[in-house]
Amino acid sequence: MTRSTNKPEWRRSRSCGSAACIEVAKVGDLFMIRDSKNPAAQPLSFTADEWAAFTGGVVAGDFDFE
């Protein structure tokens, strides 16, 4: 079976308990992010390097509120 790259497969955190979540999809070489409350809006897209920098910052605690 071949997957179509025309329609993103959106994923959200398992800890999301409502419809107010951020969803992520990978399409080709791009990572895309959208607001689950407004799925028709244009998603933000990032290169693999930009995505790696962001997720690395999350793991390192760069975005933690103190």
PDBQT receptor file of N, H, CA, C and O in Angstrom, charges set to zero:
ATOM      1  N   MET A   1       0.845  -1.179   0.000  1.00  0.00    +0.000 N 
ATOM      2  CA  MET A   1       0.000   0.000   0.000  1.00  0.00    +0.000 C 
ATOM      3  C   MET A   1       0.886   1.237   0.000  1.00  0.00    +0.000 C 
ATOM      4  O   MET A   1       1.849   1.307   0.765  1.00  0.00    +0.000 OA
ATOM      5  N   THR A   2       0.579   2.198  -0.835  1.00  0.00    +0.000 N 
ATOM      6  H   THR A   2      -0.202   2.141  -1.456  1.00  0.00    +0.000 HD
ATOM      7  CA  THR A   2       1.320   3.449  -0.915  1.00  0.00    +0.000 C 
ATOM      8  C   THR A   2       0.514   4.551  -0.257  1.00  0.00    +0.000 C 
ATOM      9  O   THR A   2      -0.680   4.702  -0.514  1.00  0.00    +0.000 OA
ATOM     10  N   ARG A   3       1.181   5.325   0.601  1.00  0.00    +0.000 N 
ATOM     11  H   ARG A   3       2.151   5.203   0.810  1.00  0.00    +0.000 HD
ATOM     12  CA  ARG A   3       0.503   6.451   1.240  1.00  0.00    +0.000 C 
ATOM     13  C   ARG A   3       0.525   7.673   0.325  1.00  0.00    +0.000 C 
ATOM     14  O   ARG A   3       1.530   7.949  -0.330  1.00  0.00    +0.000 OA
ATOM     15  N   SER A   4      -0.558   8.383   0.287  1.00  0.00    +0.000 N 
ATOM     16  H   SER A   4      -1.375   8.159   0.819  1.00  0.00    +0.000 HD
ATOM     17  CA  SER A   4      -0.623   9.621  -0.476  1.00  0.00    +0.000 C 
ATOM     18  C   SER A   4       0.018  10.740   0.328  1.00  0.00    +0.000 C 
ATOM     19  O   SER A   4      -0.196  10.845   1.536  1.00  0.00    +0.000 OA
ATOM     20  N   THR A   5       0.799  11.571  -0.338  1.00  0.00    +0.000 N 
ATOM     21  H   THR A   5       0.972  11.485  -1.319  1.00  0.00    +0.000 HD
ATOM     22  CA  THR A   5       1.402  12.712   0.349  1.00  0.00    +0.000 C 
ATOM     23  C   THR A   5       0.557  13.964   0.173  1.00  0.00    +0.000 C 
ATOM     24  O   THR A   5       0.948  15.042   0.621  1.00  0.00    +0.000 OA
ATOM     25  N   ASN A   6      -0.601  13.835  -0.476  1.00  0.00    +0.000 N 
ATOM     26  H   ASN A   6      -0.918  12.960  -0.840  1.00  0.00    +0.000 HD
ATOM     27  CA  ASN A   6      -1.452  14.992  -0.716  1.00  0.00    +0.000 C 
ATOM     28  C   ASN A   6      -2.200  15.440   0.530  1.00  0.00    +0.000 C 
ATOM     29  O   ASN A   6      -2.503  16.624   0.678  1.00  0.00    +0.000 OA
ATOM     30  N   LYS A   7      -2.497  14.522   1.413  1.00  0.00    +0.000 N 
ATOM     31  H   LYS A   7      -2.251  13.560   1.293  1.00  0.00    +0.000 HD
ATOM     32  CA  LYS A   7      -3.275  14.858   2.605  1.00  0.00    +0.000 C 
ATOM     33  C   LYS A   7      -2.438  14.573   3.850  1.00  0.00    +0.000 C 
ATOM     34  O   LYS A   7      -2.077  13.423   4.098  1.00  0.00    +0.000 OA
ATOM     35  N   PRO A   8      -2.127  15.602   4.631  1.00  0.00    +0.000 N 
ATOM     36  CA  PRO A   8      -1.304  15.393   5.841  1.00  0.00    +0.000 C 
ATOM     37  C   PRO A   8      -2.008  14.492   6.854  1.00  0.00    +0.000 C 
ATOM     38  O   PRO A   8      -3.233  14.508   6.983  1.00  0.00    +0.000 OA
ATOM     39  N   GLU A   9      -1.211  13.716   7.558  1.00  0.00    +0.000 N 
ATOM     40  H   GLU A   9      -0.217  13.703   7.453  1.00  0.00    +0.000 HD
ATOM     41  CA  GLU A   9      -1.718  12.904   8.665  1.00  0.00    +0.000 C 
ATOM     42  C   GLU A   9      -1.424  13.671   9.952  1.00  0.00    +0.000 C 
ATOM     43  O   GLU A   9      -0.312  13.621  10.478  1.00  0.00    +0.000 OA
ATOM     44  N   TRP A  10      -2.427  14.373  10.445  1.00  0.00    +0.000 N 
ATOM     45  H   TRP A  10      -3.330  14.414  10.017  1.00  0.00    +0.000 HD
ATOM     46  CA  TRP A  10      -2.247  15.241  11.611  1.00  0.00    +0.000 C 
ATOM     47  C   TRP A  10      -2.228  14.418  12.885  1.00  0.00    +0.000 C 
ATOM     48  O   TRP A  10      -3.011  13.483  13.050  1.00  0.00    +0.000 OA
ATOM     49  N   ARG A  11      -1.317  14.783  13.791  1.00  0.00    +0.000 N 
ATOM     50  H   ARG A  11      -0.681  15.543  13.657  1.00  0.00    +0.000 HD
ATOM     51  CA  ARG A  11      -1.183  14.104  15.085  1.00  0.00    +0.000 C 
ATOM     52  C   ARG A  11      -1.207  15.143  16.195  1.00  0.00    +0.000 C 
ATOM     53  O   ARG A  11      -0.779  16.283  16.018  1.00  0.00    +0.000 OA
ATOM     54  N   ARG A  12      -1.717  14.718  17.337  1.00  0.00    +0.000 N 
ATOM     55  H   ARG A  12      -2.065  13.792  17.481  1.00  0.00    +0.000 HD
ATOM     56  CA  ARG A  12      -1.694  15.590  18.516  1.00  0.00    +0.000 C 
ATOM     57  C   ARG A  12      -1.242  14.782  19.720  1.00  0.00    +0.000 C 
ATOM     58  O   ARG A  12      -1.246  13.551  19.696  1.00  0.00    +0.000 OA
ATOM     59  N   SER A  13      -0.861  15.473  20.750  1.00  0.00    +0.000 N 
ATOM     60  H   SER A  13      -0.857  16.472  20.771  1.00  0.00    +0.000 HD
ATOM     61  CA  SER A  13      -0.385  14.826  21.962  1.00  0.00    +0.000 C 
ATOM     62  C   SER A  13      -1.471  13.946  22.566  1.00  0.00    +0.000 C 
ATOM     63  O   SER A  13      -2.653  14.286  22.534  1.00  0.00    +0.000 OA
ATOM     64  N   ARG A  14      -1.055  12.819  23.113  1.00  0.00    +0.000 N 
ATOM     65  H   ARG A  14      -0.095  12.543  23.139  1.00  0.00    +0.000 HD
ATOM     66  CA  ARG A  14      -2.007  11.951  23.815  1.00  0.00    +0.000 C 
ATOM     67  C   ARG A  14      -2.549  12.625  25.061  1.00  0.00    +0.000 C 
ATOM     68  O   ARG A  14      -3.602  12.236  25.566  1.00  0.00    +0.000 OA
ATOM     69  N   SER A  15      -1.837  13.638  25.570  1.00  0.00    +0.000 N 
ATOM     70  H   SER A  15      -0.981  13.953  25.160  1.00  0.00    +0.000 HD
ATOM     71  CA  SER A  15      -2.303  14.331  26.773  1.00  0.00    +0.000 C 
ATOM     72  C   SER A  15      -3.294  15.444  26.460  1.00  0.00    +0.000 C 
ATOM     73  O   SER A  15      -3.773  16.116  27.373  1.00  0.00    +0.000 OA
ATOM     74  N   CYS A  16      -3.603  15.646  25.202  1.00  0.00    +0.000 N 
ATOM     75  H   CYS A  16      -3.214  15.100  24.460  1.00  0.00    +0.000 HD
ATOM     76  CA  CYS A  16      -4.583  16.664  24.808  1.00  0.00    +0.000 C 
ATOM     77  C   CYS A  16      -5.970  16.134  25.139  1.00  0.00    +0.000 C 
ATOM     78  O   CYS A  16      -6.418  15.142  24.563  1.00  0.00    +0.000 OA
ATOM     79  N   GLY A  17      -6.637  16.791  26.056  1.00  0.00    +0.000 N 
ATOM     80  H   GLY A  17      -6.273  17.596  26.523  1.00  0.00    +0.000 HD
ATOM     81  CA  GLY A  17      -7.935  16.319  26.493  1.00  0.00    +0.000 C 
ATOM     82  C   GLY A  17      -9.102  17.108  25.938  1.00  0.00    +0.000 C 
ATOM     83  O   GLY A  17     -10.244  16.887  26.341  1.00  0.00    +0.000 OA
ATOM     84  N   SER A  18      -8.836  18.026  25.017  1.00  0.00    +0.000 N 
ATOM     85  H   SER A  18      -7.908  18.206  24.690  1.00  0.00    +0.000 HD
ATOM     86  CA  SER A  18      -9.913  18.837  24.461  1.00  0.00    +0.000 C 
ATOM     87  C   SER A  18      -9.649  19.056  22.971  1.00  0.00    +0.000 C 
ATOM     88  O   SER A  18      -8.723  18.485  22.396  1.00  0.00    +0.000 OA
ATOM     89  N   ALA A  19     -10.471  19.883  22.374  1.00  0.00    +0.000 N 
ATOM     90  H   ALA A  19     -11.223  20.347  22.841  1.00  0.00    +0.000 HD
ATOM     91  CA  ALA A  19     -10.279  20.204  20.952  1.00  0.00    +0.000 C 
ATOM     92  C   ALA A  19      -9.320  21.380  20.782  1.00  0.00    +0.000 C 
ATOM     93  O   ALA A  19      -9.070  21.806  19.654  1.00  0.00    +0.000 OA
ATOM     94  N   ALA A  20      -8.787  21.905  21.865  1.00  0.00    +0.000 N 
ATOM     95  H   ALA A  20      -8.991  21.559  22.781  1.00  0.00    +0.000 HD
ATOM     96  CA  ALA A  20      -7.897  23.067  21.816  1.00  0.00    +0.000 C 
ATOM     97  C   ALA A  20      -6.449  22.607  21.895  1.00  0.00    +0.000 C 
ATOM     98  O   ALA A  20      -5.783  22.798  22.913  1.00  0.00    +0.000 OA
ATOM     99  N   CYS A  21      -5.966  21.996  20.811  1.00  0.00    +0.000 N 
ATOM    100  H   CYS A  21      -6.507  21.841  19.985  1.00  0.00    +0.000 HD
ATOM    101  CA  CYS A  21      -4.615  21.437  20.797  1.00  0.00    +0.000 C 
ATOM    102  C   CYS A  21      -3.861  21.900  19.563  1.00  0.00    +0.000 C 
ATOM    103  O   CYS A  21      -4.451  22.404  18.607  1.00  0.00    +0.000 OA
ATOM    104  N   ILE A  22      -2.581  21.726  19.599  1.00  0.00    +0.000 N 
ATOM    105  H   ILE A  22      -2.102  21.317  20.376  1.00  0.00    +0.000 HD
ATOM    106  CA  ILE A  22      -1.742  21.941  18.435  1.00  0.00    +0.000 C 
ATOM    107  C   ILE A  22      -1.539  20.582  17.778  1.00  0.00    +0.000 C 
ATOM    108  O   ILE A  22      -1.290  19.587  18.458  1.00  0.00    +0.000 OA
ATOM    109  N   GLU A  23      -1.647  20.547  16.451  1.00  0.00    +0.000 N 
ATOM    110  H   GLU A  23      -1.849  21.356  15.898  1.00  0.00    +0.000 HD
ATOM    111  CA  GLU A  23      -1.446  19.314  15.707  1.00  0.00    +0.000 C 
ATOM    112  C   GLU A  23      -0.227  19.455  14.806  1.00  0.00    +0.000 C 
ATOM    113  O   GLU A  23       0.076  20.547  14.327  1.00  0.00    +0.000 OA
ATOM    114  N   VAL A  24       0.473  18.340  14.577  1.00  0.00    +0.000 N 
ATOM    115  H   VAL A  24       0.227  17.452  14.966  1.00  0.00    +0.000 HD
ATOM    116  CA  VAL A  24       1.690  18.324  13.777  1.00  0.00    +0.000 C 
ATOM    117  C   VAL A  24       1.550  17.266  12.688  1.00  0.00    +0.000 C 
ATOM    118  O   VAL A  24       1.005  16.187  12.923  1.00  0.00    +0.000 OA
ATOM    119  N   ALA A  25       2.048  17.587  11.495  1.00  0.00    +0.000 N 
ATOM    120  H   ALA A  25       2.490  18.463  11.304  1.00  0.00    +0.000 HD
ATOM    121  CA  ALA A  25       2.079  16.623  10.390  1.00  0.00    +0.000 C 
ATOM    122  C   ALA A  25       3.403  16.785   9.652  1.00  0.00    +0.000 C 
ATOM    123  O   ALA A  25       3.988  17.868   9.638  1.00  0.00    +0.000 OA
ATOM    124  N   LYS A  26       3.868  15.702   9.041  1.00  0.00    +0.000 N 
ATOM    125  H   LYS A  26       3.392  14.822   9.052  1.00  0.00    +0.000 HD
ATOM    126  CA  LYS A  26       5.071  15.755   8.209  1.00  0.00    +0.000 C 
ATOM    127  C   LYS A  26       4.637  15.505   6.772  1.00  0.00    +0.000 C 
ATOM    128  O   LYS A  26       4.021  14.485   6.467  1.00  0.00    +0.000 OA
ATOM    129  N   VAL A  27       4.962  16.443   5.900  1.00  0.00    +0.000 N 
ATOM    130  H   VAL A  27       5.463  17.272   6.149  1.00  0.00    +0.000 HD
ATOM    131  CA  VAL A  27       4.620  16.338   4.490  1.00  0.00    +0.000 C 
ATOM    132  C   VAL A  27       5.898  16.532   3.696  1.00  0.00    +0.000 C 
ATOM    133  O   VAL A  27       6.455  17.629   3.657  1.00  0.00    +0.000 OA
ATOM    134  N   GLY A  28       6.357  15.470   3.067  1.00  0.00    +0.000 N 
ATOM    135  H   GLY A  28       5.905  14.579   3.098  1.00  0.00    +0.000 HD
ATOM    136  CA  GLY A  28       7.629  15.543   2.355  1.00  0.00    +0.000 C 
ATOM    137  C   GLY A  28       8.740  15.860   3.332  1.00  0.00    +0.000 C 
ATOM    138  O   GLY A  28       8.935  15.144   4.315  1.00  0.00    +0.000 OA
ATOM    139  N   ASP A  29       9.471  16.934   3.064  1.00  0.00    +0.000 N 
ATOM    140  H   ASP A  29       9.313  17.515   2.266  1.00  0.00    +0.000 HD
ATOM    141  CA  ASP A  29      10.571  17.352   3.939  1.00  0.00    +0.000 C 
ATOM    142  C   ASP A  29      10.160  18.411   4.951  1.00  0.00    +0.000 C 
ATOM    143  O   ASP A  29      11.006  18.917   5.688  1.00  0.00    +0.000 OA
ATOM    144  N   LEU A  30       8.880  18.756   5.001  1.00  0.00    +0.000 N 
ATOM    145  H   LEU A  30       8.192  18.346   4.403  1.00  0.00    +0.000 HD
ATOM    146  CA  LEU A  30       8.417  19.826   5.884  1.00  0.00    +0.000 C 
ATOM    147  C   LEU A  30       7.616  19.279   7.060  1.00  0.00    +0.000 C 
ATOM    148  O   LEU A  30       6.904  18.282   6.943  1.00  0.00    +0.000 OA
ATOM    149  N   PHE A  31       7.752  19.953   8.186  1.00  0.00    +0.000 N 
ATOM    150  H   PHE A  31       8.332  20.763   8.281  1.00  0.00    +0.000 HD
ATOM    151  CA  PHE A  31       6.919  19.699   9.362  1.00  0.00    +0.000 C 
ATOM    152  C   PHE A  31       5.911  20.833   9.423  1.00  0.00    +0.000 C 
ATOM    153  O   PHE A  31       6.274  22.004   9.305  1.00  0.00    +0.000 OA
ATOM    154  N   MET A  32       4.644  20.484   9.606  1.00  0.00    +0.000 N 
ATOM    155  H   MET A  32       4.349  19.533   9.702  1.00  0.00    +0.000 HD
ATOM    156  CA  MET A  32       3.575  21.477   9.611  1.00  0.00    +0.000 C 
ATOM    157  C   MET A  32       2.867  21.462  10.957  1.00  0.00    +0.000 C 
ATOM    158  O   MET A  32       2.718  20.416  11.590  1.00  0.00    +0.000 OA
ATOM    159  N   ILE A  33       2.429  22.664  11.387  1.00  0.00    +0.000 N 
ATOM    160  H   ILE A  33       2.551  23.513  10.873  1.00  0.00    +0.000 HD
ATOM    161  CA  ILE A  33       1.734  22.813  12.668  1.00  0.00    +0.000 C 
ATOM    162  C   ILE A  33       0.450  23.594  12.417  1.00  0.00    +0.000 C 
ATOM    163  O   ILE A  33       0.438  24.566  11.662  1.00  0.00    +0.000 OA
ATOM    164  N   ARG A  34      -0.629  23.154  13.060  1.00  0.00    +0.000 N 
ATOM    165  H   ARG A  34      -0.619  22.364  13.673  1.00  0.00    +0.000 HD
ATOM    166  CA  ARG A  34      -1.895  23.891  12.955  1.00  0.00    +0.000 C 
ATOM    167  C   ARG A  34      -2.621  23.859  14.297  1.00  0.00    +0.000 C 
ATOM    168  O   ARG A  34      -2.312  23.054  15.175  1.00  0.00    +0.000 OA
ATOM    169  N   ASP A  35      -3.583  24.749  14.428  1.00  0.00    +0.000 N 
ATOM    170  H   ASP A  35      -3.834  25.403  13.715  1.00  0.00    +0.000 HD
ATOM    171  CA  ASP A  35      -4.443  24.830  15.604  1.00  0.00    +0.000 C 
ATOM    172  C   ASP A  35      -5.646  23.929  15.347  1.00  0.00    +0.000 C 
ATOM    173  O   ASP A  35      -6.355  24.111  14.357  1.00  0.00    +0.000 OA
ATOM    174  N   SER A  36      -5.880  22.973  16.217  1.00  0.00    +0.000 N 
ATOM    175  H   SER A  36      -5.304  22.825  17.022  1.00  0.00    +0.000 HD
ATOM    176  CA  SER A  36      -6.980  22.029  15.998  1.00  0.00    +0.000 C 
ATOM    177  C   SER A  36      -8.347  22.693  16.026  1.00  0.00    +0.000 C 
ATOM    178  O   SER A  36      -9.311  22.134  15.503  1.00  0.00    +0.000 OA
ATOM    179  N   LYS A  37      -8.450  23.873  16.622  1.00  0.00    +0.000 N 
ATOM    180  H   LYS A  37      -7.666  24.327  17.046  1.00  0.00    +0.000 HD
ATOM    181  CA  LYS A  37      -9.729  24.595  16.647  1.00  0.00    +0.000 C 
ATOM    182  C   LYS A  37     -10.037  25.219  15.298  1.00  0.00    +0.000 C 
ATOM    183  O   LYS A  37     -11.186  25.565  15.023  1.00  0.00    +0.000 OA
ATOM    184  N   ASN A  38      -9.010  25.369  14.440  1.00  0.00    +0.000 N 
ATOM    185  H   ASN A  38      -8.077  25.088  14.663  1.00  0.00    +0.000 HD
ATOM    186  CA  ASN A  38      -9.197  26.011  13.148  1.00  0.00    +0.000 C 
ATOM    187  C   ASN A  38      -8.426  25.233  12.075  1.00  0.00    +0.000 C 
ATOM    188  O   ASN A  38      -7.460  25.752  11.517  1.00  0.00    +0.000 OA
ATOM    189  N   PRO A  39      -8.837  24.004  11.784  1.00  0.00    +0.000 N 
ATOM    190  CA  PRO A  39      -8.082  23.163  10.858  1.00  0.00    +0.000 C 
ATOM    191  C   PRO A  39      -8.072  23.658   9.415  1.00  0.00    +0.000 C 
ATOM    192  O   PRO A  39      -7.232  23.225   8.626  1.00  0.00    +0.000 OA
ATOM    193  N   ALA A  40      -8.984  24.551   9.058  1.00  0.00    +0.000 N 
ATOM    194  H   ALA A  40      -9.667  24.902   9.699  1.00  0.00    +0.000 HD
ATOM    195  CA  ALA A  40      -9.020  25.069   7.684  1.00  0.00    +0.000 C 
ATOM    196  C   ALA A  40      -7.992  26.177   7.456  1.00  0.00    +0.000 C 
ATOM    197  O   ALA A  40      -7.702  26.522   6.311  1.00  0.00    +0.000 OA
ATOM    198  N   ALA A  41      -7.446  26.731   8.520  1.00  0.00    +0.000 N 
ATOM    199  H   ALA A  41      -7.682  26.451   9.451  1.00  0.00    +0.000 HD
ATOM    200  CA  ALA A  41      -6.460  27.814   8.386  1.00  0.00    +0.000 C 
ATOM    201  C   ALA A  41      -5.146  27.259   7.832  1.00  0.00    +0.000 C 
ATOM    202  O   ALA A  41      -4.831  26.083   8.018  1.00  0.00    +0.000 OA
ATOM    203  N   GLN A  42      -4.397  28.104   7.163  1.00  0.00    +0.000 N 
ATOM    204  H   GLN A  42      -4.652  29.059   7.012  1.00  0.00    +0.000 HD
ATOM    205  CA  GLN A  42      -3.102  27.718   6.612  1.00  0.00    +0.000 C 
ATOM    206  C   GLN A  42      -2.154  27.328   7.748  1.00  0.00    +0.000 C 
ATOM    207  O   GLN A  42      -1.936  28.129   8.657  1.00  0.00    +0.000 OA
ATOM    208  N   PRO A  43      -1.584  26.118   7.721  1.00  0.00    +0.000 N 
ATOM    209  CA  PRO A  43      -0.657  25.719   8.787  1.00  0.00    +0.000 C 
ATOM    210  C   PRO A  43       0.700  26.405   8.628  1.00  0.00    +0.000 C 
ATOM    211  O   PRO A  43       1.059  26.854   7.540  1.00  0.00    +0.000 OA
ATOM    212  N   LEU A  44       1.436  26.476   9.719  1.00  0.00    +0.000 N 
ATOM    213  H   LEU A  44       1.144  26.112  10.603  1.00  0.00    +0.000 HD
ATOM    214  CA  LEU A  44       2.824  26.934   9.668  1.00  0.00    +0.000 C 
ATOM    215  C   LEU A  44       3.674  25.762   9.204  1.00  0.00    +0.000 C 
ATOM    216  O   LEU A  44       3.377  24.614   9.536  1.00  0.00    +0.000 OA
ATOM    217  N   SER A  45       4.723  26.033   8.445  1.00  0.00    +0.000 N 
ATOM    218  H   SER A  45       4.964  26.966   8.175  1.00  0.00    +0.000 HD
ATOM    219  CA  SER A  45       5.587  24.939   7.993  1.00  0.00    +0.000 C 
ATOM    220  C   SER A  45       7.040  25.255   8.312  1.00  0.00    +0.000 C 
ATOM    221  O   SER A  45       7.462  26.412   8.290  1.00  0.00    +0.000 OA
ATOM    222  N   PHE A  46       7.802  24.196   8.610  1.00  0.00    +0.000 N 
ATOM    223  H   PHE A  46       7.460  23.256   8.627  1.00  0.00    +0.000 HD
ATOM    224  CA  PHE A  46       9.193  24.326   9.030  1.00  0.00    +0.000 C 
ATOM    225  C   PHE A  46      10.044  23.265   8.351  1.00  0.00    +0.000 C 
ATOM    226  O   PHE A  46       9.574  22.159   8.084  1.00  0.00    +0.000 OA
ATOM    227  N   THR A  47      11.287  23.601   8.074  1.00  0.00    +0.000 N 
ATOM    228  H   THR A  47      11.670  24.499   8.291  1.00  0.00    +0.000 HD
ATOM    229  CA  THR A  47      12.226  22.624   7.534  1.00  0.00    +0.000 C 
ATOM    230  C   THR A  47      12.618  21.646   8.629  1.00  0.00    +0.000 C 
ATOM    231  O   THR A  47      12.329  21.870   9.805  1.00  0.00    +0.000 OA
ATOM    232  N   ALA A  48      13.271  20.570   8.243  1.00  0.00    +0.000 N 
ATOM    233  H   ALA A  48      13.506  20.388   7.288  1.00  0.00    +0.000 HD
ATOM    234  CA  ALA A  48      13.728  19.578   9.220  1.00  0.00    +0.000 C 
ATOM    235  C   ALA A  48      14.710  20.204  10.207  1.00  0.00    +0.000 C 
ATOM    236  O   ALA A  48      14.662  19.893  11.397  1.00  0.00    +0.000 OA
ATOM    237  N   ASP A  49      15.604  21.085   9.735  1.00  0.00    +0.000 N 
ATOM    238  H   ASP A  49      15.643  21.338   8.768  1.00  0.00    +0.000 HD
ATOM    239  CA  ASP A  49      16.561  21.743  10.639  1.00  0.00    +0.000 C 
ATOM    240  C   ASP A  49      15.851  22.665  11.625  1.00  0.00    +0.000 C 
ATOM    241  O   ASP A  49      16.201  22.701  12.805  1.00  0.00    +0.000 OA
ATOM    242  N   GLU A  50      14.864  23.403  11.152  1.00  0.00    +0.000 N 
ATOM    243  H   GLU A  50      14.580  23.374  10.194  1.00  0.00    +0.000 HD
ATOM    244  CA  GLU A  50      14.101  24.285  12.046  1.00  0.00    +0.000 C 
ATOM    245  C   GLU A  50      13.325  23.469  13.074  1.00  0.00    +0.000 C 
ATOM    246  O   GLU A  50      13.263  23.844  14.245  1.00  0.00    +0.000 OA
ATOM    247  N   TRP A  51      12.736  22.361  12.644  1.00  0.00    +0.000 N 
ATOM    248  H   TRP A  51      12.786  22.057  11.693  1.00  0.00    +0.000 HD
ATOM    249  CA  TRP A  51      11.978  21.500  13.549  1.00  0.00    +0.000 C 
ATOM    250  C   TRP A  51      12.898  20.901  14.613  1.00  0.00    +0.000 C 
ATOM    251  O   TRP A  51      12.543  20.846  15.790  1.00  0.00    +0.000 OA
ATOM    252  N   ALA A  52      14.078  20.455  14.191  1.00  0.00    +0.000 N 
ATOM    253  H   ALA A  52      14.366  20.500  13.235  1.00  0.00    +0.000 HD
ATOM    254  CA  ALA A  52      15.039  19.878  15.134  1.00  0.00    +0.000 C 
ATOM    255  C   ALA A  52      15.489  20.914  16.161  1.00  0.00    +0.000 C 
ATOM    256  O   ALA A  52      15.644  20.590  17.339  1.00  0.00    +0.000 OA
ATOM    257  N   ALA A  53      15.700  22.155  15.727  1.00  0.00    +0.000 N 
ATOM    258  H   ALA A  53      15.574  22.418  14.771  1.00  0.00    +0.000 HD
ATOM    259  CA  ALA A  53      16.093  23.211  16.657  1.00  0.00    +0.000 C 
ATOM    260  C   ALA A  53      14.972  23.477  17.670  1.00  0.00    +0.000 C 
ATOM    261  O   ALA A  53      15.238  23.660  18.858  1.00  0.00    +0.000 OA
ATOM    262  N   PHE A  54      13.735  23.497  17.203  1.00  0.00    +0.000 N 
ATOM    263  H   PHE A  54      13.519  23.349  16.238  1.00  0.00    +0.000 HD
ATOM    264  CA  PHE A  54      12.599  23.726  18.093  1.00  0.00    +0.000 C 
ATOM    265  C   PHE A  54      12.439  22.591  19.100  1.00  0.00    +0.000 C 
ATOM    266  O   PHE A  54      12.365  22.836  20.304  1.00  0.00    +0.000 OA
ATOM    267  N   THR A  55      12.384  21.347  18.615  1.00  0.00    +0.000 N 
ATOM    268  H   THR A  55      12.444  21.147  17.637  1.00  0.00    +0.000 HD
ATOM    269  CA  THR A  55      12.185  20.224  19.532  1.00  0.00    +0.000 C 
ATOM    270  C   THR A  55      13.368  20.064  20.484  1.00  0.00    +0.000 C 
ATOM    271  O   THR A  55      13.188  19.659  21.632  1.00  0.00    +0.000 OA
ATOM    272  N   GLY A  56      14.575  20.377  20.017  1.00  0.00    +0.000 N 
ATOM    273  H   GLY A  56      14.722  20.706  19.084  1.00  0.00    +0.000 HD
ATOM    274  CA  GLY A  56      15.739  20.361  20.903  1.00  0.00    +0.000 C 
ATOM    275  C   GLY A  56      15.597  21.386  22.011  1.00  0.00    +0.000 C 
ATOM    276  O   GLY A  56      15.962  21.122  23.157  1.00  0.00    +0.000 OA
ATOM    277  N   GLY A  57      15.062  22.567  21.673  1.00  0.00    +0.000 N 
ATOM    278  H   GLY A  57      14.765  22.781  20.742  1.00  0.00    +0.000 HD
ATOM    279  CA  GLY A  57      14.820  23.605  22.676  1.00  0.00    +0.000 C 
ATOM    280  C   GLY A  57      13.768  23.194  23.684  1.00  0.00    +0.000 C 
ATOM    281  O   GLY A  57      13.876  23.514  24.868  1.00  0.00    +0.000 OA
ATOM    282  N   VAL A  58      12.750  22.486  23.221  1.00  0.00    +0.000 N 
ATOM    283  H   VAL A  58      12.662  22.226  22.260  1.00  0.00    +0.000 HD
ATOM    284  CA  VAL A  58      11.711  21.989  24.138  1.00  0.00    +0.000 C 
ATOM    285  C   VAL A  58      12.323  21.013  25.140  1.00  0.00    +0.000 C 
ATOM    286  O   VAL A  58      12.093  21.126  26.344  1.00  0.00    +0.000 OA
ATOM    287  N   VAL A  59      13.098  20.061  24.641  1.00  0.00    +0.000 N 
ATOM    288  H   VAL A  59      13.284  19.970  23.663  1.00  0.00    +0.000 HD
ATOM    289  CA  VAL A  59      13.729  19.063  25.512  1.00  0.00    +0.000 C 
ATOM    290  C   VAL A  59      14.692  19.725  26.494  1.00  0.00    +0.000 C 
ATOM    291  O   VAL A  59      14.779  19.314  27.651  1.00  0.00    +0.000 OA
ATOM    292  N   ALA A  60      15.417  20.750  26.036  1.00  0.00    +0.000 N 
ATOM    293  H   ALA A  60      15.346  21.084  25.097  1.00  0.00    +0.000 HD
ATOM    294  CA  ALA A  60      16.399  21.432  26.885  1.00  0.00    +0.000 C 
ATOM    295  C   ALA A  60      15.748  22.372  27.898  1.00  0.00    +0.000 C 
ATOM    296  O   ALA A  60      16.430  22.893  28.780  1.00  0.00    +0.000 OA
ATOM    297  N   GLY A  61      14.430  22.596  27.783  1.00  0.00    +0.000 N 
ATOM    298  H   GLY A  61      13.876  22.172  27.066  1.00  0.00    +0.000 HD
ATOM    299  CA  GLY A  61      13.744  23.480  28.721  1.00  0.00    +0.000 C 
ATOM    300  C   GLY A  61      13.830  24.947  28.359  1.00  0.00    +0.000 C 
ATOM    301  O   GLY A  61      13.543  25.807  29.192  1.00  0.00    +0.000 OA
ATOM    302  N   ASP A  62      14.222  25.250  27.122  1.00  0.00    +0.000 N 
ATOM    303  H   ASP A  62      14.455  24.552  26.445  1.00  0.00    +0.000 HD
ATOM    304  CA  ASP A  62      14.379  26.645  26.700  1.00  0.00    +0.000 C 
ATOM    305  C   ASP A  62      13.064  27.435  26.746  1.00  0.00    +0.000 C 
ATOM    306  O   ASP A  62      13.091  28.665  26.790  1.00  0.00    +0.000 OA
ATOM    307  N   PHE A  63      11.934  26.757  26.735  1.00  0.00    +0.000 N 
ATOM    308  H   PHE A  63      11.912  25.758  26.699  1.00  0.00    +0.000 HD
ATOM    309  CA  PHE A  63      10.638  27.445  26.695  1.00  0.00    +0.000 C 
ATOM    310  C   PHE A  63       9.880  27.325  28.006  1.00  0.00    +0.000 C 
ATOM    311  O   PHE A  63       8.715  27.716  28.083  1.00  0.00    +0.000 OA
ATOM    312  N   ASP A  64      10.524  26.790  29.040  1.00  0.00    +0.000 N 
ATOM    313  H   ASP A  64      11.471  26.473  28.978  1.00  0.00    +0.000 HD
ATOM    314  CA  ASP A  64       9.863  26.660  30.341  1.00  0.00    +0.000 C 
ATOM    315  C   ASP A  64       9.658  28.028  30.981  1.00  0.00    +0.000 C 
ATOM    316  O   ASP A  64      10.526  28.899  30.920  1.00  0.00    +0.000 OA
ATOM    317  N   PHE A  65       8.501  28.195  31.589  1.00  0.00    +0.000 N 
ATOM    318  H   PHE A  65       7.796  27.488  31.638  1.00  0.00    +0.000 HD
ATOM    319  CA  PHE A  65       8.218  29.419  32.325  1.00  0.00    +0.000 C 
ATOM    320  C   PHE A  65       8.723  29.246  33.754  1.00  0.00    +0.000 C 
ATOM    321  O   PHE A  65       8.530  28.199  34.372  1.00  0.00    +0.000 OA
ATOM    322  N   GLU A  66       9.358  30.264  34.254  1.00  0.00    +0.000 N 
ATOM    323  H   GLU A  66       9.515  31.114  33.751  1.00  0.00    +0.000 HD
ATOM    324  CA  GLU A  66       9.876  30.175  35.628  1.00  0.00    +0.000 C 
ATOM    325  C   GLU A  66       9.192  31.157  36.511  1.00  0.00    +0.000 C 
ATOM    326  O   GLU A  66       9.493  31.231  37.702  1.00  0.00    +0.000 OA
TER     327      GLU A  66
